[in-house]
Amino acid sequence: MVYKILLISIILIPIFGTIVGLLLGRKNEKYRNIFNILTCGIELLIVSALYKPVFSGGIEFVYPNIMATGLYLKLDPLRYIFVWMTIFAWFLTLIYSTQYLIKYKNRNRYYSFFMLTLSSTLGVFLSENILNLFTFFELMSFTSYALIIHDEEEYSHGAGRAYIIMAVTGSLILLMGLLLLFDYTGSLNISELGYKLRSLGGIKYLISWLIIFGFGVKSAMFPLHSWLPKAHPAAPTPASAVLSGILIKTGIFGILITVGELMEGDVLFSAIIGVLGLVNMVLGGFLAMFQTNVKKILAYSSMSQSGYLIFAIGLMGILNEEGGVAIQGTLYHAVSHAMFKVLLFLSIGIIYMVLHELDINKIRGFGKHKKTLKIVFLIGLLSSIGFPGFNGFVSKTLIHDALSKAHIMYNSSLFSVIEVLFTLSSSFTVAYMLKIFVTVFLEKNEHFTGQYKKYIKKRAIIPLIILGVFCIYTGLNPKFLINIINPSLDILNVTGVYVYSKIYTFKNINSSITSIFIGILIYTLFIKKYLRKEEDGKLIYKNPTLNWFKIDENIYIPIFLFVYRTSLKIFKYIDKCMVTVFRNIRKEYFREK
């Protein structure tokens, strides 16, 4: 009973914190900040304390007559990874926020929605009833929207508009899939749906693709990614950090549940998911290289890293019962990306705190003399490119091993092409991260020497150091995280566990170094030579993609306007017909009278 109370408290505590924090903030902002941090700290302690009971059999909480079908929460080893990762990142980001937001307006509103977003995000991961999951998913969209438009500038409102339109559209299509799902199966409990979908035939593919559409929006899956490069730069940096590091994972979690539990690793379905993930990996990395806004680079990077996760989920289904290594790679990279992406965003946020600028040409050389900031950003960089000794190396090695396993299993030359694209995507990551690091942290700029140290407080730096230590520890000690991940394989009915002692082999290290070397060449021969132009005696980066084809402006908006205007005319015609019919009926009625 105690464990059940603790389980429901994971969702309720942030809501309680929102109400109390809002009231405290009106009286004393310092007390509000302390209270919020304590609230999130208690959350982290509760989840950490639940480790043993969760891995001993899991915890469930059922309360009938809520949301029509009842509230059904579950914390098992798979969900635990996402829940702990979320609270840990949120706790550190909250500490950082108390420094970052000092000069911001509407701070009380920000913290309220920040805590509400935490509650709804945790609700997504804890829901065993898929209708509960949808409800929390929708709440998360609206609470995070308030974070995106927080600055209330024209760009923020435009980004928020793009985000909420995509989010609501995705949610409506997801709901359509859930209604069909319930109509055909009579159940909404995730653990039961896979068994019941087996006998449905072709309709299960329609249902699953409708569900994938909704989750695909949140995970920035191509071609539903257009909101991401707008929303992440618009939000305050702490919000961008959790949007990129954590909220994307709600979509990934949904895709994982759909492929692994609902479709039970259907090979054709998984193959298409894998292809979409591969497109994300390559396209996101390619577009990131062109950007000049640093947060946009990191936003497109998140699209690419999300692609690794979607690709790995696809591999899980392709490998079927042998897909254990793909799930290990998926969950390891979910945690790795959350940590190094939050670290990178918060590092850039410190620069914005001081300069109020994100253009790479204007912040050039700022970090050259900021040793601590340079080191923590470098850790994030090395993690993201998969350098040996950092967590990104472990997770990408696991995913690559799953790809090699699929290559051997199917013996198709197509997998050789995929191997090349996988390496190319990793090389793009090296190239765009070098673009940031070399320009901001290595180049000289006489305007920035050391006079800004007073703006960089410990409460902003300490979270970065903790994240950096985590990235290194889970990179050097893969056993720690893999042992936590392995029980999740039973939940998804896969085997083929990868032995962590095989990660640091010559072959894997050589593969990583090869992609890094290619990335350095791309940076040197393409980014420095092609994307830098001389202007007023200075070499500055240009972004030619500003004039390129845009999927939202050139496809989504015209389609939306066409459907809207056509529907308007159709319903106007129907309305006229109905008025005419009723008028004639009325005339006939009175004539008979």
C-alpha positions, -999 to +999 in steps of 0.1 A: +000+000+000+029+024+009+044+018-026+011+026-043+008+058-024+044+067-034+036+059-070+006+082-073+026+109-053+051+110-082+024+127-103+007+147-074+037+162-057+046+185-087+010+196-089+010+204-052+044+222-058+028+242-085+000+255-063+022+262-032+050+276-054+026+300-071+014+314-038+049+316-023+062+334-055+037+362-049+052+369-015+088+358-018+106+345-049+135+331-029+112+309-008+094+297-039+127+287-056+138+268-025+104+251-022+104+241-059+139+226-056+130+207-024+098+194-041+118+181-071+145+168-048+118+148-028+105+134-061+140+122-070+145+106-036+111+088-038+118+074-073+153+063-062+138+046-031+114+027-053+143+010-072+142-023-053+104-028-053+102-019-090+129-044-100+115-070-077+081-071-095+069-036-102+042-014-087+007-008-099-020+017-089-056+014-101-084+038-093-117+033-110-141+058-125-115+084-136-113+093-173-142+068-179-119+037-180-102+044-147-067+056-137-041+028-142-005+036-133+024+012-135+061+015-126+081-014-141+118-016-150+111-001-185+092+029-172+115+034-143+144+043-167+123+071-183+109+083-149+142+085-131+159+102-161+131+128-163+132+137-126+170+138-125+173+161-155+144+183-142+159+187-107+192+199-121+175+222-147+154+237-119+185+246-099+200+262-130+167+281-137+170+300-105+201+317-119+191+319-155+157+336-150+168+363-126+162+390-152+132+374-169+096+386-165+067+364-154+090+341-135+061+328-113+042+317-144+073+300-158+079+279-127+042+270-125+041+256-160+076+241-156+063+220-126+030+211-144+050+199-174+070+177-151+038+161-137+022+155-171+055+141-185+057+117-156+021+108-162+029+098-198+056+074-187+036+059-158+004+052-176-005+016-183-039+026-197-033+041-231-062+066-227-045+078-195-013+082-215-031+102-241-046+125-215-012+133-199+003+136-234-022+163-243-018+181-210+020+181-215+015+197-250-004+226-235+018+232-204+050+231-225+034+255-250+033+281-222+071+276-217+078+280-255+059+314-257+072+326-223+091+356-238+060+368-255+079+380-285+067+377-321+091+349-328+081+330-296+044+333-305+051+321-340+071+291-327+044+284-301+018+285-328+037+260-350+042+237-320+006+237-307-008+232-342+014+202-348+008+189-313-030+192-314-031+177-349-010+148-338-031+143-307-063+142-327-050+116-351-036+097-321-070+098-305-086+085-337-062+055-335-071+049-298-108+050-305-104+024-333-082+004-310-108+003-282-136-004-307-118-035-321-102-048-289-125-036-261-093-028-240-070+001-234-044-016-211-011-016-229+000-051-217-032-067-231-033-049-265-005-069-283-023-102-277-057-087-289-042-070-320-028-103-334-061-115-347-072-081-363-056-085-397-048-054-418-068-030-396-041-032-369-016-014-393-040+015-398-046+018-360-008+016-353+001+042-379-025+066-365-009+061-331+026+065-345+016+098-361+007+113-328+039+101-311+059+109-341+051+146-338+065+148-303+096+127-312+102+151-342+100+121-366+103+131-403+082+146-418+065+158-386+096+176-373+090+211-386+080+226-351+112+215-334+138+240-349+114+268-341+102+258-306+136+250-290+153+283-298+122+303-288+118+289-252+141+300-223+171+278-223+162+256-193+128+249-210+147+242-243+169+217-224+140+196-211+120+200-244+150+186-262+164+162-236+132+148-221+099+157-238+111+142-271+114+109-252+076+108-245+072+104-283+100+078-283+083+060-254+051+059-274+068+046-305+086+019-284+053+008-268+036+007-302+063-013-320+073-035-290+040-042-273+011-034-296+026-047-329+049-072-311+078-064-333+060-068-367+089-070-392+073-049-420+060-023-396+094-021-378+113-018-411+094+013-421+100+028-386+137+020-390+138+038-424+121+069-409+146+069-381+175+067-406+160+097-425+159+116-391+195+107-383+209+119-417+186+149-424+188+163-389+226+161-388+228+176-423+206+206-416+223+212-382+256+219-401+241+250-419+226+268-389+241+299-373+218+301-343+235+278-317+202+266-302+189+258-337+221+237-342+212+218-310+176+215-320+184+199-354+209+178-334+180+165-313+161+156-344+191+136-355+196+119-321+159+111-320+165+094-353+190+070-336+164+060-311+136+055-337+161+036-359+170+013-330+134+007-322+129-004-358+159-027-355+143-043-324+114-054-346+136-064-375+157-086-352+125-099-336+133-121-306+170-114-310+164-076-306+177-074-271+208-054-282+186-029-301+166-023-269+198-019-249+210+006-274+176+024-274+173+028-237+211+036-232+209+063-259+177+077-244+195+083-211+227+094-228+210+119-251+190+133-222+221+140-201+244+153-228+218+174-246+206+190-213+243+197-206+249+213-240+218+235-238+225+247-203+261+255-213+249+276-242+224+292-218+252+306-197+265+324-227+230+337-235+226+348-199+256+371-203+254+383-239+216+378-248+228+365-281+228+331-298+242+339-333+275+320-336+291+349-354+283+372-324+293+349-296+326+339-313+354+335-289+333+340-257+343+307-241+380+308-249+390+319-213+360+303-195+378+270-185+350+254-165+324+262-192+348+250-219+354+217-201+317+209-195+307+218-231+336+196-243+323+167-223+288+172-239+305+174-273+325+142-268+294+124-255+273+135-285+299+124-311+304+090-295+340+094-284+354+064-265+351+069-228+318+088-229+282+076-227+274+084-263+301+059-274+284+031-255+249+037-267+259+042-304+281+011-302+251-009-290+229+005-318+256-002-344+260-038-331+222-043-336+226-030-372+255-054-378+234-083-363+205-074-387+230-073-416+242-108-408+206-121-402+192-109-436+225-109-456+212-080-478+234-054-496+208-028-484+223-030-450+257-020-464+241+013-476+225+017-441+260+012-425+273+040-447+244+063-438+249+055-401+286+065-403+278+096-423+252+107-397+277+102-369+302+123-389+277+151-394+274+152-355+312+157-353+311+184-379+284+206-364+296+202-329+331+212-340+315+243-356+302+254-322+332+244-302+360+258-324+341+291-330+329+298-295+356+282-273+388+282-293+388+313-316+401+346-302+380+376-295+394+406-277+359+416-265+357+385-243+385+379-219+374+373-183+353+402-173+321+382-173+330+357-145+308+375-120+277+366-140+284+328-139+272+316-105+278+282-089+241+273-090+244+275-128+277+256-131+271+228-105+243+212-125+266+212-156+294+195-136+270+168-123+257+161-158+293+160-171+303+135-144+273+113-153+283+113-190+318+102-181+308+076-155+282+059-177+307+060-205+335+043-186+313+020-166+287+006-191+279-022-167+261+002-143+234+013-168+232-020-188+223-039-156+194-015-150+183-018-187+184-056-190+151-064-170+132-042-196+140-068-223+117-093-207+088-068-208+093-064-245+098-102-251+133-099-266+166-116-260+201-113-275+217-094-246+250-077-255+278-083-231+292-050-219+327-063-218+326-064-256+319-027-260+355-014-257+370-036-284+394-025-311+367-028-338+343-006-320+369+020-310+382+020-346+346+025-359+341+055-337+375+071-346+367+066-383+334+085-381+351+112-361+379+115-387+353+118-415+335+144-394+367+165-390+371+163-428+335+175-434+340+204-409+373+214-425+364+210-462+327+218-462+317+239-432+349+261-430+353+264-468+317+265-480+297+280-452+321+308-441+321+340-462+342+371-459+322+402-449+337+435-439+371+419-435+357+391-412+349+355-419+314+348-408+290+319-411+261+320-435+230+299-436+219+291-472+190+269-459+169+300-451+159+301-488+154+264-491+122+244-494+103+244-461+079+216-454+056+236-432+054+267-454+054+249-487+033+218-479+015+219-445+002+255-445-011+254-482-028+220-475-044+233-443-056+265-460-070+245-490-088+221-466-101+250-445-114+270-475-128+240-493-146+228-461-159+264-456-174+264-491-188+228-488-205+235-454-218+269-467-234+250-496-248+224-473-261+251-450-279+268-479-294+235-490-306+227-455-322+262-451-339+258-485-352+223-476-366+234-442-381+265-457-400+244-483-411+220-456-424+249-435-443+263-465-459+229-472-468+226-436-486+260-434-503+253-469-518+221-455-530+240-424 
